[in-house]
Amino acid sequence: MPPWPATEAELVELQHEIGAARPPTWEPPDAPLVAGCFVCFPRGKSGAGAAGDPAVAAAAALRELTVVAAAVVPGAAGAPYAAGLLALR
């Protein structure tokens, strides 16, 4: 697996690569795993966050309406907010 993009240029290049990919059609298994993730950051005075802002991430995975994994993790934003580049945060 390649390293996570560390710069805007690396992330944009990866987004273009993913956008151009043509993987085979996905077929869900009989009991698919469904997952979701949410990350919260405080609003800055201008509405745009800064690198180092406190953050909380939460994720959960369910199979057949049963939670099979869940986590909540505090941390800090790795980069300021930039539209389309949330993966750097």
Secondary structure, 3 states (H helix, E strand, C coil): CCCCCCCHHHHHHHHHHHHHCCCCCCCCCCCCEEEEEEEECCCCCCCCCCCCCEEEEEEEEEECCEEEEEEEEEEECCCCCCCCCHHHC
